Amino acid sequence: MSTTRDRIVVTGLGATTPLGGDVPSTWDALLAGTSGARALDADWVAEYSLPVTMGATLAVPSSDVLTRVEVRRQDPCAQYALIAAREAWADAGAPGIEPERLAVAVGSGIGGIDTLITAWEALRTRGPRRVMPTSVPMLLVNSPTGAVAMDLEARGGGHTPVSACASGAEGIASGIRTIREGRADMVVAGGTEAAIHPLPIGGFAAMQALSTRNDEPQRASRPYDVGRDGFVIAEGAAMLVLETEEHAKARGARIYAELVSAGLTNDAFHAAAPEPEGIGASAAMRQAMELGDIDPREVVHVNAHATSTPVGDIAECKAIHAAFDDRIDHLAVSATKSMTGHLLGAAGALEAIFTVKALAERIAPAQINLDDKDPAIDLDVVVGQPRPLPSGDIVALDNSFGFGGCNVALAFRSV
């Protein structure tokens, strides 16, 4: 049985993203400063006269990886989770473990939107007999969790945090709780999202949350730049294999980093806008450091939420200042959504992988598209070239914030 004193480590990583079909290709593209944004070529872009005609779609379509049956029976959000989970599990050595000691936690903000709208259109235009009998299981937000659990025969629990753009990070936080409460020895945790669809794009555009730089998609996501005008919607999934250090060492597993703690708070301020002073976000960072017994001076790197919205970036900047009492000269801040776009419910999990890789390889990714830095953003943002991180025992934070005021900060330590 696990205890609250057990160290939890990361032993497997998996992802499918706009930058690559797996973690190595995604990480290499990230360090090279590659953008995953591109013009959307779907017929519905013109059909609905959408004001935003770009997004960061998968670099490798799921149909190129999965079987026809898997594609037909799973919503894209579950397909992406399955791809990422299989890679993470293989990366961890595909360990033999009792099914009752393996759990799954996959967060998603929106879930099976493609299946939902397809089923509605079938009902509306052709009647109830044309609605697929698999529609409800496919559209459920927990369908990715179920798909991964069945694929890995994980019977130790299946959890699906739904906290908007913090969902993937909260999936990882759920993994911490599951292991420390003794309910599992290993957890496959992360997030997935497949929301590049006319309805979410139309809705986000109506909120003026999306960038409208349709003529230059690769330059559209520009956190901290004075010319930022919204985020670039993206899709994908990212999964981490978590286990106790004792369990990992007993089976001779490679360890990437320690997952020390998670801070979870809520702004209780607005349905979509962040609390302008970053009070809840800073509290999440402080909580993560306090729960992990982390001295703020140990934290050398932050993978920021940094979506490229005018208001959100400033609120997070204030939150970082507050969390570290303005002692931030030692923090190298990365804004990786400048390359990946915003994967919504999968963003926090993908950025957790980037944080783990940054610690393991001692290098912080550099932001792109920062041509004219907003003077209100007084952070040490990594730009130009990736920056080496210090040797020794260091800590990095992964920030994720979502609609409804959800805030999650994950703390990782080097090994």
RARASUL-V723661 format. One record per pair of residues at least 4 apart in sequence whose ideal C-beta (glycine too) atoms are under 6 Angstrom apart, sorted by the first residue. I is the first residue (numbers start at 0). J is the second residue. D is the distance in Angstrom with one decimal. If there is no record, write none. Layout:
i-><I & I>
j-><J & J>
d-><D & D>
This chain:
i-><0 & 1 & 1 & 1 & 1 & 1 & 3 & 5 & 6 & 6 & 7 & 7 & 7 & 7 & 8 & 8 & 8 & 8 & 9 & 9 & 9 & 9 & 9 & 10 & 10 & 10 & 10 & 10 & 10 & 11 & 11 & 11 & 11 & 12 & 12 & 12 & 12 & 13 & 13 & 13 & 13 & 14 & 14 & 14 & 14 & 14 & 14 & 15 & 15 & 15 & 15 & 15 & 15 & 15 & 16 & 16 & 17 & 17 & 17 & 17 & 17 & 17 & 18 & 18 & 18 & 18 & 19 & 19 & 19 & 19 & 20 & 20 & 21 & 22 & 26 & 28 & 29 & 29 & 30 & 32 & 34 & 34 & 35 & 35 & 36 & 36 & 36 & 36 & 36 & 36 & 36 & 37 & 38 & 38 & 39 & 39 & 39 & 42 & 43 & 43 & 44 & 44 & 47 & 49 & 50 & 51 & 51 & 51 & 52 & 53 & 53 & 54 & 54 & 55 & 55 & 55 & 56 & 59 & 61 & 61 & 62 & 64 & 65 & 65 & 65 & 69 & 73 & 73 & 73 & 74 & 74 & 74 & 74 & 74 & 75 & 75 & 76 & 76 & 76 & 76 & 76 & 77 & 77 & 77 & 79 & 79 & 79 & 79 & 80 & 80 & 80 & 80 & 80 & 80 & 81 & 83 & 83 & 83 & 84 & 84 & 84 & 87 & 87 & 88 & 89 & 91 & 92 & 94 & 96 & 96 & 96 & 98 & 98 & 99 & 99 & 100 & 100 & 100 & 101 & 101 & 101 & 102 & 102 & 102 & 102 & 102 & 102 & 103 & 103 & 103 & 103 & 103 & 103 & 104 & 104 & 104 & 104 & 104 & 104 & 105 & 105 & 105 & 105 & 105 & 106 & 106 & 106 & 106 & 106 & 106 & 106 & 107 & 107 & 107 & 107 & 107 & 108 & 108 & 108 & 108 & 109 & 110 & 111 & 111 & 111 & 111 & 112 & 112 & 113 & 114 & 114 & 114 & 115 & 118 & 118 & 120 & 121 & 121 & 121 & 122 & 122 & 125 & 130 & 133 & 137 & 140 & 140 & 141 & 141 & 143 & 144 & 144 & 148 & 148 & 155 & 156 & 156 & 158 & 160 & 160 & 160 & 160 & 161 & 162 & 162 & 162 & 162 & 163 & 163 & 163 & 163 & 164 & 164 & 164 & 165 & 165 & 165 & 165 & 165 & 165 & 165 & 166 & 166 & 167 & 167 & 167 & 167 & 167 & 167 & 168 & 168 & 168 & 168 & 169 & 170 & 170 & 170 & 171 & 171 & 171 & 172 & 174 & 174 & 174 & 175 & 176 & 177 & 177 & 177 & 178 & 178 & 184 & 185 & 186 & 187 & 187 & 188 & 188 & 189 & 189 & 189 & 189 & 190 & 190 & 190 & 191 & 191 & 192 & 192 & 192 & 192 & 192 & 193 & 194 & 194 & 195 & 195 & 197 & 199 & 200 & 203 & 203 & 204 & 208 & 209 & 210 & 210 & 210 & 210 & 212 & 218 & 219 & 220 & 220 & 220 & 220 & 220 & 221 & 221 & 221 & 222 & 222 & 222 & 222 & 222 & 223 & 223 & 223 & 223 & 223 & 223 & 224 & 224 & 224 & 225 & 225 & 227 & 229 & 230 & 230 & 230 & 231 & 233 & 233 & 233 & 233 & 235 & 235 & 236 & 237 & 237 & 237 & 237 & 242 & 242 & 247 & 247 & 254 & 255 & 255 & 256 & 256 & 256 & 256 & 256 & 257 & 257 & 258 & 259 & 259 & 259 & 260 & 260 & 260 & 260 & 261 & 261 & 262 & 262 & 262 & 262 & 263 & 264 & 264 & 264 & 264 & 265 & 265 & 266 & 266 & 266 & 267 & 268 & 268 & 271 & 273 & 273 & 274 & 274 & 275 & 276 & 277 & 277 & 277 & 277 & 279 & 280 & 280 & 280 & 281 & 281 & 281 & 283 & 283 & 284 & 284 & 285 & 286 & 287 & 287 & 288 & 291 & 293 & 293 & 293 & 295 & 297 & 298 & 298 & 299 & 299 & 299 & 299 & 300 & 300 & 300 & 300 & 300 & 301 & 301 & 301 & 302 & 302 & 302 & 302 & 302 & 303 & 303 & 303 & 303 & 304 & 304 & 304 & 304 & 305 & 305 & 305 & 306 & 306 & 306 & 313 & 316 & 316 & 320 & 323 & 330 & 331 & 331 & 331 & 332 & 332 & 332 & 333 & 333 & 333 & 334 & 335 & 335 & 335 & 336 & 337 & 337 & 337 & 338 & 341 & 342 & 342 & 345 & 347 & 350 & 351 & 351 & 354 & 354 & 354 & 355 & 356 & 357 & 358 & 358 & 358 & 361 & 362 & 362 & 363 & 363 & 363 & 364 & 365 & 365 & 365 & 365 & 365 & 366 & 366 & 369 & 381 & 389 & 393 & 394 & 395 & 396 & 396 & 397 & 398 & 399 & 400 & 401>
j-><181 & 5 & 178 & 179 & 181 & 243 & 179 & 243 & 244 & 257 & 175 & 178 & 241 & 258 & 244 & 247 & 254 & 257 & 239 & 255 & 256 & 258 & 355 & 91 & 240 & 242 & 247 & 252 & 254 & 87 & 90 & 91 & 240 & 22 & 87 & 90 & 352 & 83 & 86 & 87 & 238 & 22 & 25 & 83 & 237 & 349 & 352 & 20 & 57 & 79 & 82 & 83 & 235 & 236 & 25 & 235 & 35 & 55 & 58 & 233 & 339 & 340 & 25 & 28 & 35 & 58 & 24 & 25 & 28 & 58 & 58 & 59 & 86 & 26 & 356 & 33 & 338 & 364 & 385 & 367 & 217 & 338 & 55 & 339 & 53 & 55 & 216 & 217 & 219 & 231 & 340 & 216 & 53 & 216 & 44 & 52 & 54 & 46 & 47 & 197 & 49 & 52 & 197 & 200 & 204 & 200 & 204 & 209 & 213 & 213 & 216 & 195 & 232 & 231 & 233 & 340 & 195 & 63 & 65 & 78 & 70 & 82 & 69 & 70 & 78 & 73 & 77 & 78 & 146 & 111 & 113 & 114 & 137 & 142 & 113 & 193 & 107 & 111 & 143 & 191 & 193 & 142 & 143 & 146 & 191 & 193 & 235 & 236 & 84 & 105 & 143 & 147 & 191 & 236 & 146 & 236 & 237 & 238 & 147 & 187 & 238 & 238 & 240 & 93 & 93 & 240 & 252 & 250 & 100 & 101 & 185 & 152 & 154 & 154 & 155 & 155 & 183 & 184 & 153 & 155 & 185 & 153 & 155 & 156 & 177 & 183 & 186 & 144 & 147 & 148 & 153 & 157 & 187 & 158 & 170 & 173 & 174 & 186 & 188 & 143 & 144 & 147 & 170 & 191 & 160 & 166 & 167 & 169 & 170 & 190 & 344 & 140 & 166 & 191 & 192 & 344 & 163 & 166 & 343 & 344 & 194 & 140 & 115 & 137 & 138 & 142 & 194 & 196 & 196 & 134 & 137 & 138 & 138 & 130 & 134 & 124 & 125 & 129 & 130 & 127 & 130 & 129 & 134 & 137 & 142 & 159 & 161 & 145 & 159 & 191 & 157 & 159 & 153 & 157 & 183 & 177 & 182 & 173 & 166 & 169 & 170 & 173 & 166 & 166 & 169 & 401 & 405 & 401 & 402 & 403 & 405 & 343 & 346 & 401 & 169 & 347 & 399 & 400 & 401 & 405 & 407 & 190 & 344 & 189 & 190 & 344 & 345 & 347 & 348 & 347 & 399 & 407 & 409 & 407 & 188 & 189 & 190 & 188 & 351 & 409 & 261 & 186 & 188 & 241 & 261 & 180 & 182 & 183 & 186 & 183 & 186 & 246 & 242 & 241 & 238 & 240 & 239 & 241 & 237 & 238 & 239 & 348 & 344 & 345 & 348 & 236 & 345 & 234 & 342 & 343 & 344 & 345 & 234 & 199 & 343 & 232 & 234 & 201 & 203 & 204 & 208 & 209 & 209 & 229 & 229 & 219 & 228 & 229 & 231 & 219 & 368 & 231 & 231 & 307 & 336 & 337 & 340 & 227 & 307 & 368 & 305 & 307 & 312 & 334 & 337 & 312 & 369 & 372 & 373 & 376 & 380 & 369 & 370 & 371 & 371 & 373 & 307 & 308 & 306 & 307 & 341 & 340 & 339 & 340 & 341 & 342 & 342 & 345 & 345 & 345 & 348 & 349 & 352 & 246 & 247 & 252 & 254 & 414 & 355 & 359 & 355 & 358 & 359 & 411 & 414 & 412 & 414 & 411 & 291 & 410 & 412 & 287 & 290 & 291 & 410 & 287 & 409 & 283 & 286 & 287 & 408 & 407 & 279 & 282 & 283 & 406 & 279 & 404 & 274 & 279 & 404 & 404 & 274 & 404 & 402 & 311 & 314 & 278 & 279 & 314 & 317 & 281 & 314 & 317 & 318 & 406 & 318 & 400 & 406 & 318 & 321 & 322 & 406 & 408 & 322 & 408 & 322 & 290 & 408 & 410 & 293 & 410 & 297 & 394 & 410 & 323 & 394 & 394 & 396 & 329 & 388 & 389 & 393 & 331 & 357 & 363 & 388 & 395 & 330 & 332 & 396 & 333 & 350 & 353 & 354 & 397 & 315 & 332 & 334 & 398 & 315 & 398 & 399 & 400 & 312 & 334 & 336 & 311 & 336 & 341 & 375 & 376 & 378 & 325 & 327 & 379 & 363 & 381 & 386 & 378 & 379 & 380 & 363 & 364 & 381 & 366 & 339 & 353 & 364 & 341 & 366 & 367 & 368 & 367 & 346 & 346 & 349 & 349 & 399 & 397 & 397 & 409 & 395 & 397 & 411 & 411 & 360 & 363 & 395 & 411 & 413 & 388 & 385 & 387 & 381 & 386 & 388 & 385 & 381 & 382 & 383 & 384 & 385 & 380 & 382 & 382 & 386 & 393 & 413 & 412 & 411 & 408 & 410 & 409 & 408 & 407 & 406 & 405>
d-><4.1 & 4.8 & 5.3 & 5.6 & 4.6 & 5.7 & 5.2 & 4.6 & 4.1 & 5.6 & 5.9 & 5.6 & 5.6 & 4.7 & 5.0 & 5.2 & 4.7 & 5.3 & 5.3 & 4.5 & 5.2 & 5.8 & 5.4 & 4.5 & 5.1 & 5.9 & 5.2 & 4.5 & 5.9 & 4.2 & 4.2 & 2.9 & 3.1 & 4.7 & 5.6 & 5.5 & 5.2 & 4.2 & 3.2 & 3.1 & 4.6 & 5.0 & 5.6 & 5.1 & 4.2 & 6.0 & 5.9 & 5.5 & 5.9 & 5.5 & 4.6 & 5.6 & 5.4 & 5.7 & 4.7 & 4.2 & 2.7 & 3.7 & 5.8 & 5.3 & 5.7 & 5.9 & 4.4 & 3.9 & 4.7 & 5.9 & 2.9 & 3.9 & 5.5 & 5.1 & 5.8 & 3.1 & 5.5 & 5.9 & 5.4 & 4.0 & 5.7 & 5.1 & 5.3 & 4.9 & 3.8 & 5.3 & 4.2 & 5.6 & 5.8 & 4.8 & 4.0 & 5.3 & 5.8 & 4.9 & 5.5 & 5.4 & 5.3 & 5.9 & 5.0 & 5.7 & 5.4 & 5.9 & 5.7 & 4.8 & 5.5 & 5.2 & 4.9 & 5.7 & 5.0 & 5.6 & 5.0 & 4.7 & 4.7 & 5.5 & 3.9 & 4.7 & 4.8 & 5.6 & 3.5 & 3.1 & 5.9 & 5.5 & 5.5 & 4.1 & 5.3 & 5.3 & 4.0 & 5.3 & 5.8 & 5.8 & 4.0 & 4.9 & 5.7 & 3.6 & 5.8 & 4.3 & 4.6 & 6.0 & 5.6 & 3.6 & 5.7 & 5.8 & 5.5 & 5.0 & 4.1 & 4.7 & 4.3 & 4.3 & 4.9 & 6.0 & 5.8 & 3.7 & 5.9 & 5.3 & 3.6 & 5.6 & 4.0 & 4.7 & 5.3 & 4.0 & 5.6 & 4.2 & 4.4 & 5.4 & 4.7 & 4.3 & 5.1 & 5.7 & 5.5 & 4.0 & 5.9 & 5.7 & 5.6 & 5.1 & 5.8 & 4.7 & 4.2 & 5.1 & 5.5 & 5.5 & 5.4 & 4.4 & 4.1 & 5.1 & 5.1 & 5.8 & 3.9 & 3.9 & 5.0 & 3.9 & 4.7 & 5.4 & 4.9 & 4.5 & 4.8 & 5.0 & 5.1 & 4.1 & 4.5 & 4.1 & 5.1 & 5.9 & 4.3 & 4.5 & 4.4 & 6.0 & 5.6 & 5.9 & 4.2 & 3.2 & 4.8 & 5.3 & 3.6 & 4.2 & 5.6 & 5.3 & 5.6 & 5.4 & 5.9 & 4.4 & 4.8 & 4.9 & 4.8 & 3.2 & 4.8 & 3.4 & 5.8 & 5.4 & 3.7 & 5.9 & 5.7 & 5.3 & 5.8 & 6.0 & 4.3 & 4.2 & 4.4 & 5.3 & 4.1 & 5.8 & 5.5 & 4.5 & 5.2 & 5.9 & 5.3 & 3.9 & 5.6 & 5.3 & 5.8 & 5.8 & 5.6 & 6.0 & 3.9 & 4.9 & 4.6 & 4.7 & 4.5 & 4.7 & 3.8 & 5.9 & 5.8 & 4.8 & 5.4 & 3.8 & 5.3 & 5.7 & 5.8 & 5.0 & 5.0 & 5.2 & 3.9 & 3.0 & 4.0 & 5.7 & 5.8 & 5.3 & 5.7 & 3.9 & 5.5 & 5.8 & 4.3 & 5.9 & 3.9 & 4.2 & 4.5 & 5.2 & 3.7 & 5.6 & 2.2 & 5.7 & 4.9 & 4.0 & 3.2 & 2.9 & 3.7 & 3.9 & 5.7 & 5.2 & 4.9 & 5.5 & 5.2 & 4.8 & 5.7 & 5.9 & 3.7 & 3.8 & 3.6 & 4.6 & 5.6 & 5.8 & 5.1 & 5.1 & 5.2 & 6.0 & 6.0 & 5.0 & 4.3 & 4.7 & 5.7 & 5.7 & 5.7 & 5.8 & 4.9 & 3.7 & 5.7 & 3.7 & 5.0 & 4.1 & 3.8 & 3.7 & 5.1 & 5.8 & 5.5 & 4.4 & 4.4 & 4.4 & 5.2 & 4.4 & 5.8 & 6.0 & 5.0 & 5.7 & 6.0 & 6.0 & 4.6 & 4.9 & 5.1 & 5.3 & 4.5 & 4.1 & 5.0 & 4.2 & 5.7 & 3.9 & 5.4 & 5.1 & 4.3 & 5.0 & 5.7 & 5.0 & 5.6 & 4.8 & 5.6 & 3.8 & 3.9 & 4.6 & 5.6 & 4.0 & 5.6 & 5.6 & 5.8 & 5.7 & 5.6 & 4.5 & 5.9 & 5.3 & 5.9 & 5.9 & 4.8 & 4.9 & 4.6 & 5.8 & 4.4 & 5.0 & 4.2 & 3.9 & 5.8 & 3.2 & 5.5 & 4.6 & 5.1 & 5.4 & 5.2 & 5.8 & 3.9 & 3.9 & 5.2 & 4.6 & 5.1 & 4.2 & 5.7 & 5.2 & 5.0 & 4.9 & 4.7 & 4.8 & 6.0 & 4.8 & 5.8 & 4.3 & 5.8 & 5.8 & 3.8 & 4.4 & 5.1 & 5.0 & 4.1 & 3.4 & 4.8 & 5.9 & 5.3 & 3.9 & 3.2 & 3.5 & 4.3 & 5.4 & 4.7 & 4.5 & 4.5 & 4.7 & 6.0 & 4.5 & 4.1 & 3.9 & 3.2 & 5.7 & 4.2 & 5.6 & 5.0 & 5.4 & 4.2 & 5.2 & 5.5 & 5.6 & 5.5 & 5.2 & 4.6 & 4.1 & 2.8 & 4.8 & 3.6 & 5.8 & 4.9 & 4.1 & 3.8 & 4.3 & 4.0 & 4.2 & 3.8 & 4.5 & 5.3 & 6.0 & 4.3 & 4.4 & 4.2 & 4.9 & 5.6 & 5.5 & 5.9 & 5.2 & 4.5 & 4.7 & 6.0 & 5.9 & 5.8 & 5.7 & 4.8 & 5.0 & 5.8 & 5.2 & 5.9 & 3.9 & 5.6 & 5.0 & 4.9 & 5.1 & 4.7 & 5.5 & 4.7 & 4.8 & 5.9 & 5.4 & 5.4 & 5.5 & 5.5 & 4.6 & 5.7 & 4.9 & 5.9 & 3.8 & 5.7 & 5.3 & 5.8 & 5.3 & 5.3 & 5.0 & 5.7 & 5.2 & 5.0 & 6.0 & 4.5 & 5.3 & 5.4 & 4.7 & 6.0 & 5.0 & 5.1 & 4.8 & 5.2 & 4.3 & 5.8 & 5.4 & 5.5 & 5.4 & 4.7 & 4.8 & 5.1 & 5.9 & 5.8 & 4.3 & 5.7 & 5.8 & 3.2 & 5.2 & 4.9 & 5.7 & 4.9 & 4.4 & 5.4 & 5.9 & 5.8 & 5.3 & 5.5 & 5.8 & 4.5 & 4.5 & 4.8 & 5.8 & 4.9 & 4.7 & 5.8 & 5.5 & 4.7 & 5.5 & 5.7 & 5.6 & 5.1 & 5.8 & 5.3 & 5.1 & 4.8 & 5.7 & 5.0 & 5.0 & 5.3 & 5.5 & 5.7 & 4.4 & 5.5 & 4.7 & 5.2 & 4.1>
